[in-house]
């Protein structure tokens, strides 16, 4: 049940952040359904990268906070960059200050949503094979 709540929190946060992105760059497309679709897409991108990290990153309990930031910040930048590329639909518009700031905001949203994870609620950081 705790993981279901975590997924719902992530989906809600991602949906709201995608709604902001749609409002910024495609105002006519900033509907609840489109935002939910983009939020779900972002969630699935995150799951895909998360599975890869699960298998690629060995479990080591030392310096978890730094490992968490070092691993997930760049990965999340890439994940949000993929979403902004889909929203903006033009490569030359993706590489802009507003897109970069939106992606950085998305990283903050992702980290904040992690606080709702069972590990986050217990005051821990989940890196790699945290469920083992």
N, C-alpha and C positions, 0 to 999 in steps of 0.2 A: 504494500500500500504506500510506503514511503517513497518508493521509486516512481510510482504512478503520479503522486503529488509533485515530485521533482520534475517529471516530464511535462506535466501541465503548467508548472511555473515557467519552465524554459520556453514552452510553446507560446504562452501568453506574453512573456517578455520579448521574444523574437518577433511575434506578430505586431506588437506595439511599435517596436523599433523599425520594422519594415514599413509600417503605416507612415511613420515619420519620413522615411526615405521616399516613399511614393508621394507624399505631400510635397516634399522638396522638389522632386524632379519630374513627376508625372501626375500632376494634380487630378486630372480626370480619372486616373486609375486608382486613386486612394480610397478604395471601398473596403468594407470589412472582409468580404470574401477574398478579394485579391490580396489583402494584407495577411489574412490567415493562410492563404496558399503560399505566399512568400515566407511566412514564419515557419510553416511546415517544411518547406524546401530547405530553409536554413537549419532546421532541426535535423533533417536527414543528412545534410552535408556534415553536420557536427557528429552524428552517429557514425558515419563512414570514416571520418578522420579519427574519431575516438576508438573505433575497433582497431584501426591500424596502429595507433599509439599503444593500445592494450597489448598487442603482440610484439611491438618493437621496443618498448621501454621496460627494462627489467625492474622488478620490485626492489626498492632500496629505501629504507625509512629515514635516511639522513638528509638533512637540508631540504625537506619537502617543499617548503614555501618557495624557495628559489627555483627548484626543479619545476614546480607547478607553473611559475611565471615564465621561466625560460622555455618551457615546452609549449605551453598553451597560448601565450601571447602571440608568437609568430604564426602559429597554426590558425588561431582565430582571426588574425589579420587576413590571412589567405581566404578563410571561409567567408568573411564579410566582404572581401574584395570580389569574390565570385558573385555574391548577391548584388552588390552595387553594379557590377557589370551587367547582370540580368535586368536590373531596374533601369539603368541609364541607357542601355542598348547601343552604346557607341564608345569605342575604345578611347577616343580623344577626350571624351567627357569624364571617363572614369579616373583618369590621372589629373585630378584637380584638387585644390585645397578643400573644397566642400566634401568631396568623396572621401578624401583621406580622413578628415575630421569625423565623418559619419562612421567610417570603419573603426576608428579609435573609440568612438562612443559605443559601437557594437561590442568591442572587446570588453569595455567596462560593464555593459549590460550582461554579457556572457559570464564574466567573473561574479557579478552580483547575483545572478540567477543560480550560480553554483552553491551559494549559501543555503539554498533550499534542498540540496542533496543530503542524503543520510549522513555522508561524511562531513559535509559542511555544518549540518545541525549539531554534529558531535564535536565540532571545533577542529576538524582535520582537513587536510588537503589531499585530494585523490589524484595520484600521478601514476599513469600506466596501469598496472595490474592491482588496482586498489581493492578489488573484490576478492582477491585470493587470501 
